[in-house]
Amino acid sequence: MTYLLVKSLHILAVISWMAGMLYLPRLFVYHADAQPGSAQSETFKVMERRLLRAIMTPAMVVTWAAGLWLAWDAGFFRSGWLHGKLALVLALSGVHGLLAVRVRRFAEDANTRSARHYRILNEIPTVLMIGIVLLVVLKPF
């Protein structure tokens, strides 16, 4: 029963984390076009900070903690597919860190990137998520 509860927690945390990972770069697309210091820009700053601190980062921590517990409990650390999944989740965590840096840059009115840059950046979490799901479901090696 504990395994299933932790698995449920892991799935809920992943959904929350991914929602933020897909939404935050979209906010950046619009924020990049807002005039620094404008009411619109200030609203984006609040939305970005709250999304990162209240949802994304706690969800990432729970995702990692529950996921590692599940892998340990089920004895998956010898499985090649888990190694691949962990590599992709590490990459996703790196993107999370990159997004956190961009939140800070926007907060300082120091963004130097275009809306187009953030549209492209928005695709990276999607590609990583697809790879992670395929590895978990198919367990190809």
N, CA, C and O atoms as a GROMACS GRO file, in nm:
protein
  564
    1MET      N    1   0.082  -0.120   0.000
    1MET     CA    2   0.000   0.000   0.000
    1MET      C    3   0.087   0.127   0.000
    1MET      O    4   0.053   0.225  -0.066
    2THR      N    5   0.198   0.125   0.075
    2THR     CA    6   0.287   0.241   0.080
    2THR      C    7   0.342   0.273  -0.058
    2THR      O    8   0.348   0.390  -0.098
    3TYR      N    9   0.383   0.169  -0.132
    3TYR     CA   10   0.437   0.188  -0.267
    3TYR      C   11   0.336   0.262  -0.354
    3TYR      O   12   0.372   0.356  -0.425
    4LEU      N   13   0.209   0.220  -0.349
    4LEU     CA   14   0.107   0.283  -0.432
    4LEU      C   15   0.079   0.427  -0.390
    4LEU      O   16   0.052   0.513  -0.474
    5LEU      N   17   0.084   0.455  -0.261
    5LEU     CA   18   0.066   0.592  -0.213
    5LEU      C   19   0.180   0.682  -0.259
    5LEU      O   20   0.158   0.794  -0.304
    6VAL      N   21   0.302   0.632  -0.248
    6VAL     CA   22   0.418   0.711  -0.291
    6VAL      C   23   0.415   0.728  -0.443
    6VAL      O   24   0.449   0.835  -0.495
    7LYS      N   25   0.374   0.625  -0.514
    7LYS     CA   26   0.361   0.635  -0.660
    7LYS      C   27   0.258   0.741  -0.698
    7LYS      O   28   0.279   0.819  -0.791
    8SER      N   29   0.147   0.743  -0.627
    8SER     CA   30   0.044   0.846  -0.652
    8SER      C   31   0.099   0.985  -0.624
    8SER      O   32   0.075   1.078  -0.702
    9LEU      N   33   0.171   1.000  -0.515
    9LEU     CA   34   0.234   1.129  -0.481
    9LEU      C   35   0.332   1.169  -0.591
    9LEU      O   36   0.336   1.286  -0.631
   10HIS      N   37   0.411   1.073  -0.639
   10HIS     CA   38   0.508   1.100  -0.747
   10HIS      C   39   0.436   1.149  -0.872
   10HIS      O   40   0.479   1.248  -0.933
   11ILE      N   41   0.330   1.083  -0.911
   11ILE     CA   42   0.255   1.123  -1.031
   11ILE      C   43   0.196   1.262  -1.015
   11ILE      O   44   0.203   1.344  -1.107
   12LEU      N   45   0.138   1.291  -0.899
   12LEU     CA   46   0.081   1.424  -0.875
   12LEU      C   47   0.189   1.532  -0.879
   12LEU      O   48   0.168   1.641  -0.933
   13ALA      N   49   0.304   1.502  -0.821
   13ALA     CA   50   0.415   1.599  -0.821
   13ALA      C   51   0.467   1.622  -0.962
   13ALA      O   52   0.496   1.735  -1.000
   14VAL      N   53   0.479   1.514  -1.040
   14VAL     CA   54   0.525   1.528  -1.179
   14VAL      C   55   0.428   1.615  -1.259
   14VAL      O   56   0.470   1.702  -1.335
   15ILE      N   57   0.298   1.592  -1.242
   15ILE     CA   58   0.198   1.672  -1.314
   15ILE      C   59   0.213   1.819  -1.276
   15ILE      O   60   0.210   1.905  -1.363
   16SER      N   61   0.228   1.847  -1.149
   16SER     CA   62   0.242   1.986  -1.103
   16SER      C   63   0.370   2.050  -1.156
   16SER      O   64   0.368   2.164  -1.202
   17TRP      N   65   0.479   1.976  -1.149
   17TRP     CA   66   0.607   2.027  -1.197
   17TRP      C   67   0.601   2.056  -1.347
   17TRP      O   68   0.644   2.162  -1.394
   18MET      N   69   0.548   1.960  -1.421
   18MET     CA   70   0.542   1.977  -1.567
   18MET      C   71   0.447   2.089  -1.607
   18MET      O   72   0.473   2.160  -1.704
   19ALA      N   73   0.339   2.107  -1.534
   19ALA     CA   74   0.248   2.219  -1.565
   19ALA      C   75   0.326   2.351  -1.556
   19ALA      O   76   0.314   2.437  -1.643
   20GLY      N   77   0.406   2.364  -1.451
   20GLY     CA   78   0.487   2.485  -1.438
   20GLY      C   79   0.596   2.495  -1.542
   20GLY      O   80   0.623   2.603  -1.593
   21MET      N   81   0.660   2.382  -1.573
   21MET     CA   82   0.768   2.382  -1.672
   21MET      C   83   0.716   2.419  -1.811
   21MET      O   84   0.791   2.472  -1.894
   22LEU      N   85   0.590   2.391  -1.837
   22LEU     CA   86   0.532   2.426  -1.966
   22LEU      C   87   0.474   2.568  -1.965
   22LEU      O   88   0.469   2.633  -2.070
   23TYR      N   89   0.431   2.615  -1.850
   23TYR     CA   90   0.365   2.746  -1.842
   23TYR      C   91   0.465   2.861  -1.824
   23TYR      O   92   0.447   2.967  -1.884
   24LEU      N   93   0.569   2.841  -1.744
   24LEU     CA   94   0.662   2.950  -1.714
   24LEU      C   95   0.729   3.007  -1.841
   24LEU      O   96   0.733   3.129  -1.856
   25PRO      N   97   0.780   2.923  -1.930
   25PRO     CA   98   0.837   2.982  -2.053
   25PRO      C   99   0.733   3.057  -2.136
   25PRO      O  100   0.766   3.153  -2.205
   26ARG      N  101   0.609   3.013  -2.131
   26ARG     CA  102   0.501   3.083  -2.203
   26ARG      C  103   0.480   3.221  -2.141
   26ARG      O  104   0.458   3.318  -2.213
   27LEU      N  105   0.487   3.231  -2.008
   27LEU     CA  106   0.481   3.362  -1.944
   27LEU      C  107   0.597   3.450  -1.991
   27LEU      O  108   0.579   3.570  -2.015
   28PHE      N  109   0.715   3.390  -2.004
   28PHE     CA  110   0.832   3.466  -2.051
   28PHE      C  111   0.809   3.522  -2.192
   28PHE      O  112   0.853   3.633  -2.222
   29VAL      N  113   0.742   3.446  -2.277
   29VAL     CA  114   0.714   3.492  -2.413
   29VAL      C  115   0.642   3.627  -2.407
   29VAL      O  116   0.678   3.721  -2.477
   30TYR      N  117   0.540   3.636  -2.323
   30TYR     CA  118   0.462   3.759  -2.311
   30TYR      C  119   0.537   3.866  -2.233
   30TYR      O  120   0.528   3.985  -2.265
   31HIS      N  121   0.611   3.823  -2.132
   31HIS     CA  122   0.685   3.919  -2.050
   31HIS      C  123   0.796   3.986  -2.131
   31HIS      O  124   0.823   4.104  -2.112
   32ALA      N  125   0.857   3.912  -2.221
   32ALA     CA  126   0.965   3.967  -2.304
   32ALA      C  127   0.917   4.084  -2.388
   32ALA      O  128   0.995   4.173  -2.422
   33ASP      N  129   0.789   4.084  -2.423
   33ASP     CA  130   0.732   4.192  -2.504
   33ASP      C  131   0.675   4.306  -2.420
   33ASP      O  132   0.636   4.410  -2.474
   34ALA      N  133   0.669   4.289  -2.288
   34ALA     CA  134   0.616   4.394  -2.200
   34ALA      C  135   0.725   4.497  -2.171
   34ALA      O  136   0.843   4.462  -2.160
   35GLN      N  137   0.686   4.619  -2.160
   35GLN     CA  138   0.779   4.728  -2.129
   35GLN      C  139   0.828   4.714  -1.985
   35GLN      O  140   0.746   4.705  -1.894
   36PRO      N  141   0.960   4.711  -1.961
   36PRO     CA  142   1.009   4.702  -1.823
   36PRO      C  143   0.953   4.815  -1.737
   36PRO      O  144   0.948   4.931  -1.779
   37GLY      N  145   0.910   4.780  -1.618
   37GLY     CA  146   0.854   4.878  -1.526
   37GLY      C  147   0.705   4.902  -1.543
   37GLY      O  148   0.642   4.967  -1.460
   38SER      N  149   0.647   4.849  -1.650
   38SER     CA  150   0.504   4.867  -1.673
   38SER      C  151   0.424   4.782  -1.576
   38SER      O  152   0.477   4.690  -1.514
   39ALA      N  153   0.295   4.815  -1.563
   39ALA     CA  154   0.207   4.736  -1.476
   39ALA      C  155   0.202   4.592  -1.523
   39ALA      O  156   0.200   4.499  -1.443
   40GLN      N  157   0.200   4.574  -1.654
   40GLN     CA  158   0.197   4.439  -1.710
   40GLN      C  159   0.323   4.362  -1.673
   40GLN      O  160   0.315   4.246  -1.632
   41SER      N  161   0.438   4.424  -1.685
   41SER     CA  162   0.564   4.360  -1.650
   41SER      C  163   0.568   4.323  -1.502
   41SER      O  164   0.613   4.214  -1.465
   42GLU      N  165   0.520   4.412  -1.417
   42GLU     CA  166   0.519   4.385  -1.273
   42GLU      C  167   0.426   4.269  -1.239
   42GLU      O  168   0.455   4.189  -1.150
   43THR      N  169   0.314   4.258  -1.310
   43THR     CA  170   0.222   4.146  -1.290
   43THR      C  171   0.289   4.015  -1.329
   43THR      O  172   0.277   3.915  -1.259
   44PHE      N  173   0.360   4.016  -1.443
   44PHE     CA  174   0.432   3.895  -1.486
   44PHE      C  175   0.536   3.855  -1.382
   44PHE      O  176   0.554   3.736  -1.355
   45LYS      N  177   0.604   3.951  -1.324
   45LYS     CA  178   0.706   3.920  -1.223
   45LYS      C  179   0.645   3.844  -1.105
   45LYS      O  180   0.702   3.746  -1.058
   46VAL      N  181   0.530   3.889  -1.058
   46VAL     CA  182   0.462   3.823  -0.947
   46VAL      C  183   0.419   3.682  -0.988
   46VAL      O  184   0.441   3.586  -0.913
   47MET      N  185   0.359   3.670  -1.106
   47MET     CA  186   0.314   3.539  -1.153
   47MET      C  187   0.430   3.442  -1.166
   47MET      O  188   0.420   3.326  -1.124
   48GLU      N  189   0.540   3.487  -1.223
   48GLU     CA  190   0.657   3.401  -1.244
   48GLU      C  191   0.718   3.357  -1.110
   48GLU      O  192   0.750   3.240  -1.091
   49ARG      N  193   0.734   3.453  -1.020
   49ARG     CA  194   0.794   3.421  -0.890
   49ARG      C  195   0.708   3.321  -0.812
   49ARG      O  196   0.759   3.224  -0.757
   50ARG      N  197   0.578   3.345  -0.809
   50ARG     CA  198   0.488   3.254  -0.735
   50ARG      C  199   0.483   3.116  -0.798
   50ARG      O  200   0.482   3.015  -0.727
   51LEU      N  201   0.478   3.110  -0.930
   51LEU     CA  202   0.476   2.981  -0.999
   51LEU      C  203   0.602   2.901  -0.967
   51LEU      O  204   0.595   2.782  -0.936
   52LEU      N  205   0.717   2.968  -0.974
   52LEU     CA  206   0.844   2.900  -0.947
   52LEU      C  207   0.855   2.855  -0.801
   52LEU      O  208   0.886   2.739  -0.774
   53ARG      N  209   0.829   2.946  -0.709
   53ARG     CA  210   0.854   2.918  -0.566
   53ARG      C  211   0.745   2.836  -0.499
   53ARG      O  212   0.775   2.752  -0.414
   54ALA      N  213   0.620   2.858  -0.537
   54ALA     CA  214   0.510   2.792  -0.466
   54ALA      C  215   0.468   2.661  -0.530
   54ALA      O  216   0.411   2.575  -0.463
   55ILE      N  217   0.495   2.645  -0.658
   55ILE     CA  218   0.449   2.524  -0.726
   55ILE      C  219   0.564   2.442  -0.784
   55ILE      O  220   0.583   2.326  -0.747
   56MET      N  221   0.642   2.502  -0.872
   56MET     CA  222   0.742   2.425  -0.947
   56MET      C  223   0.852   2.365  -0.859
   56MET      O  224   0.879   2.245  -0.867
   57THR      N  225   0.914   2.448  -0.777
   57THR     CA  226   1.027   2.396  -0.698
   57THR      C  227   0.982   2.292  -0.595
   57THR      O  228   1.045   2.187  -0.585
   58PRO      N  229   0.876   2.317  -0.518
   58PRO     CA  230   0.831   2.210  -0.428
   58PRO      C  231   0.791   2.083  -0.504
   58PRO      O  232   0.820   1.972  -0.458
   59ALA      N  233   0.726   2.097  -0.618
   59ALA     CA  234   0.686   1.979  -0.697
   59ALA      C  235   0.808   1.904  -0.747
   59ALA      O  236   0.808   1.781  -0.751
   60MET      N  237   0.913   1.977  -0.787
   60MET     CA  238   1.035   1.910  -0.832
   60MET      C  239   1.099   1.831  -0.718
   60MET      O  240   1.142   1.717  -0.737
   61VAL      N  241   1.104   1.890  -0.600
   61VAL     CA  242   1.163   1.822  -0.484
   61VAL      C  243   1.084   1.695  -0.451
   61VAL      O  244   1.144   1.590  -0.426
   62VAL      N  245   0.952   1.704  -0.449
   62VAL     CA  246   0.869   1.587  -0.420
   62VAL      C  247   0.884   1.482  -0.530
   62VAL      O  248   0.888   1.363  -0.502
   63THR      N  249   0.891   1.527  -0.655
   63THR     CA  250   0.911   1.434  -0.767
   63THR      C  251   1.039   1.354  -0.747
   63THR      O  252   1.038   1.231  -0.758
   64TRP      N  253   1.148   1.422  -0.717
   64TRP     CA  254   1.276   1.354  -0.696
   64TRP      C  255   1.270   1.260  -0.576
   64TRP      O  256   1.310   1.144  -0.586
   65ALA      N  257   1.220   1.309  -0.464
   65ALA     CA  258   1.218   1.228  -0.342
   65ALA      C  259   1.132   1.104  -0.360
   65ALA      O  260   1.176   0.993  -0.329
   66ALA      N  261   1.012   1.121  -0.411
   66ALA     CA  262   0.922   1.006  -0.430
   66ALA      C  263   0.976   0.913  -0.537
   66ALA      O  264   0.968   0.791  -0.522
   67GLY      N  265   1.030   0.969  -0.645
   67GLY     CA  266   1.082   0.886  -0.753
   67GLY      C  267   1.201   0.802  -0.710
   67GLY      O  268   1.210   0.684  -0.744
   68LEU      N  269   1.292   0.861  -0.636
   68LEU     CA  270   1.407   0.784  -0.587
   68LEU      C  271   1.364   0.676  -0.489
   68LEU      O  272   1.417   0.565  -0.492
   69TRP      N  273   1.267   0.707  -0.403
   69TRP     CA  274   1.216   0.606  -0.311
   69TRP      C  275   1.153   0.491  -0.389
   69TRP      O  276   1.177   0.374  -0.357
   70LEU      N  277   1.073   0.523  -0.490
   70LEU     CA  278   1.009   0.419  -0.572
   70LEU      C  279   1.113   0.331  -0.640
   70LEU      O  280   1.101   0.209  -0.641
   71ALA      N  281   1.215   0.393  -0.698
   71ALA     CA  282   1.320   0.317  -0.767
   71ALA      C  283   1.395   0.227  -0.670
   71ALA      O  284   1.426   0.112  -0.702
   72TRP      N  285   1.424   0.278  -0.551
   72TRP     CA  286   1.492   0.198  -0.450
   72TRP      C  287   1.402   0.083  -0.404
   72TRP      O  288   1.447  -0.032  -0.398
   73ASP      N  289   1.277   0.113  -0.371
   73ASP     CA  290   1.185   0.012  -0.319
   73ASP      C  291   1.160  -0.100  -0.420
   73ASP      O  292   1.148  -0.217  -0.382
   74ALA      N  293   1.153  -0.065  -0.547
   74ALA     CA  294   1.124  -0.165  -0.651
   74ALA      C  295   1.251  -0.230  -0.706
   74ALA      O  296   1.243  -0.323  -0.786
   75GLY      N  297   1.368  -0.183  -0.664
   75GLY     CA  298   1.493  -0.241  -0.711
   75GLY      C  299   1.524  -0.207  -0.856
   75GLY      O  300   1.583  -0.288  -0.927
   76PHE      N  301   1.485  -0.089  -0.900
   76PHE     CA  302   1.504  -0.050  -1.041
   76PHE      C  303   1.642   0.009  -1.070
   76PHE      O  304   1.671   0.037  -1.186
   77PHE      N  305   1.726   0.029  -0.971
   77PHE     CA  306   1.854   0.096  -0.995
   77PHE      C  307   1.948   0.016  -1.085
   77PHE      O  308   2.047   0.070  -1.134
   78ARG      N  309   1.919  -0.109  -1.108
   78ARG     CA  310   1.999  -0.190  -1.200
   78ARG      C  311   1.944  -0.188  -1.342
   78ARG      O  312   2.003  -0.246  -1.433
   79SER      N  313   1.832  -0.121  -1.362
   79SER     CA  314   1.764  -0.120  -1.492
   79SER      C  315   1.815  -0.007  -1.580
   79SER      O  316   1.823   0.108  -1.537
   80GLY      N  317   1.849  -0.042  -1.703
   80GLY     CA  318   1.899   0.057  -1.798
   80GLY      C  319   1.800   0.168  -1.826
   80GLY      O  320   1.839   0.284  -1.841
   81TRP      N  321   1.673   0.134  -1.835
   81TRP     CA  322   1.573   0.236  -1.864
   81TRP      C  323   1.569   0.342  -1.756
   81TRP      O  324   1.546   0.459  -1.785
   82LEU      N  325   1.593   0.302  -1.629
   82LEU     CA  326   1.592   0.400  -1.520
   82LEU      C  327   1.711   0.494  -1.533
   82LEU      O  328   1.700   0.613  -1.505
   83HIS      N  329   1.825   0.441  -1.574
   83HIS     CA  330   1.942   0.527  -1.594
   83HIS      C  331   1.913   0.633  -1.700
   83HIS      O  332   1.949   0.750  -1.684
   84GLY      N  333   1.849   0.590  -1.808
   84GLY     CA  334   1.809   0.685  -1.912
   84GLY      C  335   1.710   0.788  -1.859
   84GLY      O  336   1.721   0.907  -1.887
   85LYS      N  337   1.613   0.740  -1.784
   85LYS     CA  338   1.512   0.830  -1.726
   85LYS      C  339   1.578   0.931  -1.633
   85LYS      O  340   1.549   1.050  -1.640
   86LEU      N  341   1.667   0.884  -1.547
   86LEU     CA  342   1.735   0.974  -1.454
   86LEU      C  343   1.817   1.080  -1.529
   86LEU      O  344   1.821   1.195  -1.487
   87ALA      N  345   1.880   1.041  -1.639
   87ALA     CA  346   1.956   1.138  -1.719
   87ALA      C  347   1.862   1.247  -1.773
   87ALA      O  348   1.896   1.365  -1.771
   88LEU      N  349   1.745   1.205  -1.821
   88LEU     CA  350   1.650   1.303  -1.874
   88LEU      C  351   1.590   1.390  -1.763
   88LEU      O  352   1.567   1.509  -1.783
   89VAL      N  353   1.567   1.330  -1.645
   89VAL     CA  354   1.514   1.408  -1.533
   89VAL      C  355   1.620   1.506  -1.482
   89VAL      O  356   1.588   1.617  -1.439
   90LEU      N  357   1.747   1.466  -1.486
   90LEU     CA  358   1.855   1.560  -1.452
   90LEU      C  359   1.856   1.676  -1.551
   90LEU      O  360   1.873   1.792  -1.511
   91ALA      N  361   1.839   1.646  -1.680
   91ALA     CA  362   1.832   1.752  -1.780
   91ALA      C  363   1.713   1.844  -1.755
   91ALA      O  364   1.724   1.966  -1.766
   92LEU      N  365   1.599   1.785  -1.720
   92LEU     CA  366   1.479   1.864  -1.690
   92LEU      C  367   1.504   1.952  -1.567
   92LEU      O  368   1.460   2.067  -1.562
   93SER      N  369   1.574   1.899  -1.469
   93SER     CA  370   1.609   1.978  -1.350
   93SER      C  371   1.702   2.093  -1.388
   93SER      O  372   1.693   2.202  -1.331
   94GLY      N  373   1.792   2.068  -1.482
   94GLY     CA  374   1.879   2.175  -1.532
   94GLY      C  375   1.800   2.285  -1.600
   94GLY      O  376   1.829   2.403  -1.582
   95VAL      N  377   1.699   2.246  -1.679
   95VAL     CA  378   1.611   2.346  -1.742
   95VAL      C  379   1.536   2.423  -1.635
   95VAL      O  380   1.518   2.545  -1.647
   96HIS      N  381   1.493   2.354  -1.530
   96HIS     CA  382   1.428   2.421  -1.417
   96HIS      C  383   1.521   2.530  -1.361
   96HIS      O  384   1.478   2.643  -1.336
   97GLY      N  385   1.647   2.495  -1.342
   97GLY     CA  386   1.745   2.593  -1.292
   97GLY      C  387   1.761   2.710  -1.387
   97GLY      O  388   1.770   2.825  -1.344
   98LEU      N  389   1.765   2.682  -1.516
   98LEU     CA  390   1.774   2.787  -1.617
   98LEU      C  391   1.653   2.880  -1.610
   98LEU      O  392   1.668   3.002  -1.620
   99LEU      N  393   1.535   2.823  -1.593
   99LEU     CA  394   1.414   2.904  -1.582
   99LEU      C  395   1.418   2.989  -1.456
   99LEU      O  396   1.373   3.104  -1.457
  100ALA      N  397   1.472   2.934  -1.348
  100ALA     CA  398   1.484   3.012  -1.223
  100ALA      C  399   1.576   3.132  -1.244
  100ALA      O  400   1.548   3.241  -1.193
  101VAL      N  401   1.683   3.114  -1.318
  101VAL     CA  402   1.773   3.226  -1.350
  101VAL      C  403   1.699   3.331  -1.432
  101VAL      O  404   1.715   3.451  -1.408
  102ARG      N  405   1.618   3.287  -1.527
  102ARG     CA  406   1.543   3.382  -1.611
  102ARG      C  407   1.439   3.458  -1.528
  102ARG      O  408   1.414   3.576  -1.553
  103VAL      N  409   1.376   3.391  -1.429
  103VAL     CA  410   1.282   3.460  -1.340
  103VAL      C  411   1.356   3.573  -1.268
  103VAL      O  412   1.305   3.685  -1.257
  104ARG      N  413   1.476   3.543  -1.220
  104ARG     CA  414   1.555   3.644  -1.150
  104ARG      C  415   1.591   3.759  -1.244
  104ARG      O  416   1.584   3.875  -1.205
  105ARG      N  417   1.630   3.727  -1.368
  105ARG     CA  418   1.666   3.831  -1.465
  105ARG      C  419   1.546   3.922  -1.496
  105ARG      O  420   1.559   4.044  -1.502
  106PHE      N  421   1.430   3.861  -1.515
  106PHE     CA  422   1.310   3.942  -1.539
  106PHE      C  423   1.279   4.029  -1.416
  106PHE      O  424   1.241   4.145  -1.431
  107ALA      N  425   1.294   3.974  -1.297
  107ALA     CA  426   1.266   4.048  -1.174
  107ALA      C  427   1.356   4.171  -1.163
  107ALA      O  428   1.317   4.273  -1.106
  108GLU      N  429   1.477   4.161  -1.218
  108GLU     CA  430   1.572   4.272  -1.216
  108GLU      C  431   1.557   4.364  -1.337
  108GLU      O  432   1.636   4.456  -1.356
  109ASP      N  433   1.456   4.338  -1.420
  109ASP     CA  434   1.438   4.411  -1.547
  109ASP      C  435   1.565   4.402  -1.633
  109ASP      O  436   1.605   4.499  -1.696
  110ALA      N  437   1.626   4.284  -1.633
  110ALA     CA  438   1.752   4.265  -1.704
  110ALA      C  439   1.740   4.156  -1.811
  110ALA      O  440   1.842   4.097  -1.849
  111ASN      N  441   1.621   4.128  -1.860
  111ASN     CA  442   1.605   4.027  -1.964
  111ASN      C  443   1.670   4.075  -2.093
  111ASN      O  444   1.652   4.189  -2.135
  112THR      N  445   1.746   3.986  -2.155
  112THR     CA  446   1.810   4.019  -2.283
  112THR      C  447   1.764   3.927  -2.395
  112THR      O  448   1.812   3.936  -2.508
  113ARG      N  449   1.670   3.838  -2.365
  113ARG     CA  450   1.624   3.739  -2.462
  113ARG      C  451   1.493   3.783  -2.526
  113ARG      O  452   1.414   3.857  -2.468
  114SER      N  453   1.471   3.734  -2.648
  114SER     CA  454   1.350   3.769  -2.722
  114SER      C  455   1.236   3.672  -2.690
  114SER      O  456   1.257   3.566  -2.631
  115ALA      N  457   1.116   3.712  -2.728
  115ALA     CA  458   1.000   3.623  -2.714
  115ALA      C  459   1.023   3.496  -2.794
  115ALA      O  460   0.984   3.387  -2.751
  116ARG      N  461   1.086   3.507  -2.910
  116ARG     CA  462   1.116   3.389  -2.994
  116ARG      C  463   1.205   3.290  -2.918
  116ARG      O  464   1.184   3.169  -2.925
  117HIS      N  465   1.304   3.340  -2.847
  117HIS     CA  466   1.392   3.255  -2.767
  117HIS      C  467   1.311   3.172  -2.668
  117HIS      O  468   1.334   3.052  -2.652
  118TYR      N  469   1.215   3.237  -2.602
  118TYR     CA  470   1.134   3.166  -2.503
  118TYR      C  471   1.035   3.069  -2.567
  118TYR      O  472   0.999   2.969  -2.506
  119ARG      N  473   0.992   3.098  -2.689
  119ARG     CA  474   0.907   3.002  -2.760
  119ARG      C  475   0.984   2.873  -2.788
  119ARG      O  476   0.930   2.763  -2.775
  120ILE      N  477   1.109   2.888  -2.825
  120ILE     CA  478   1.194   2.770  -2.851
  120ILE      C  479   1.224   2.698  -2.719
  120ILE      O  480   1.215   2.576  -2.711
  121LEU      N  481   1.259   2.775  -2.616
  121LEU     CA  482   1.287   2.717  -2.484
  121LEU      C  483   1.168   2.638  -2.431
  121LEU      O  484   1.185   2.538  -2.362
  122ASN      N  485   1.048   2.682  -2.464
  122ASN     CA  486   0.926   2.617  -2.419
  122ASN      C  487   0.914   2.474  -2.470
  122ASN      O  488   0.843   2.393  -2.410
  123GLU      N  489   0.982   2.441  -2.578
  123GLU     CA  490   0.973   2.306  -2.635
  123GLU      C  491   1.062   2.205  -2.563
  123GLU      O  492   1.035   2.085  -2.569
  124ILE      N  493   1.165   2.250  -2.498
  124ILE     CA  494   1.261   2.158  -2.435
  124ILE      C  495   1.196   2.070  -2.328
  124ILE      O  496   1.215   1.949  -2.331
  125PRO      N  497   1.119   2.127  -2.233
  125PRO     CA  498   1.054   2.038  -2.135
  125PRO      C  499   0.960   1.937  -2.199
  125PRO      O  500   0.948   1.824  -2.150
  126THR      N  501   0.895   1.975  -2.308
  126THR     CA  502   0.804   1.882  -2.377
  126THR      C  503   0.881   1.763  -2.431
  126THR      O  504   0.839   1.648  -2.414
  127VAL      N  505   0.992   1.789  -2.497
  127VAL     CA  506   1.073   1.681  -2.555
  127VAL      C  507   1.127   1.590  -2.444
  127VAL      O  508   1.123   1.467  -2.457
  128LEU      N  509   1.176   1.649  -2.336
  128LEU     CA  510   1.227   1.568  -2.224
  128LEU      C  511   1.115   1.485  -2.162
  128LEU      O  512   1.136   1.367  -2.130
  129MET      N  513   0.998   1.544  -2.146
  129MET     CA  514   0.884   1.471  -2.089
  129MET      C  515   0.847   1.351  -2.175
  129MET      O  516   0.820   1.243  -2.122
  130ILE      N  517   0.845   1.368  -2.306
  130ILE     CA  518   0.812   1.258  -2.397
  130ILE      C  519   0.912   1.144  -2.379
  130ILE      O  520   0.874   1.028  -2.370
  131GLY      N  521   1.040   1.178  -2.373
  131GLY     CA  522   1.143   1.076  -2.353
  131GLY      C  523   1.128   1.003  -2.221
  131GLY      O  524   1.142   0.881  -2.215
  132ILE      N  525   1.099   1.077  -2.116
  132ILE     CA  526   1.082   1.017  -1.983
  132ILE      C  527   0.963   0.922  -1.982
  132ILE      O  528   0.974   0.809  -1.933
  133VAL      N  529   0.851   0.966  -2.034
  133VAL     CA  530   0.731   0.881  -2.036
  133VAL      C  531   0.755   0.755  -2.118
  133VAL      O  532   0.716   0.645  -2.077
  134LEU      N  533   0.819   0.768  -2.233
  134LEU     CA  534   0.847   0.650  -2.316
  134LEU      C  535   0.936   0.551  -2.243
  134LEU      O  536   0.912   0.430  -2.249
  135LEU      N  537   1.038   0.600  -2.174
  135LEU     CA  538   1.126   0.509  -2.100
  135LEU      C  539   1.052   0.439  -1.988
  135LEU      O  540   1.071   0.319  -1.966
  136VAL      N  541   0.968   0.512  -1.916
  136VAL     CA  542   0.896   0.453  -1.803
  136VAL      C  543   0.794   0.349  -1.850
  136VAL      O  544   0.782   0.243  -1.789
  137VAL      N  545   0.722   0.378  -1.955
  137VAL     CA  546   0.616   0.290  -2.002
  137VAL      C  547   0.672   0.171  -2.079
  137VAL      O  548   0.631   0.057  -2.056
  138LEU      N  549   0.765   0.196  -2.170
  138LEU     CA  550   0.815   0.088  -2.257
  138LEU      C  551   0.928   0.008  -2.194
  138LEU      O  552   0.946  -0.110  -2.226
  139LYS      N  553   1.005   0.069  -2.104
  139LYS     CA  554   1.120   0.004  -2.042
  139LYS      C  555   1.200  -0.074  -2.148
  139LYS      O  556   1.213  -0.196  -2.138
  140PRO      N  557   1.254  -0.002  -2.249
  140PRO     CA  558   1.314  -0.069  -2.363
  140PRO      C  559   1.447  -0.141  -2.334
  140PRO      O  560   1.491  -0.224  -2.414
  141PHE      N  561   1.510  -0.111  -2.221
  141PHE     CA  562   1.636  -0.178  -2.188
  141PHE      C  563   1.656  -0.178  -2.039
  141PHE      O  564   1.756  -0.230  -1.989
   0.00000   0.00000   0.00000
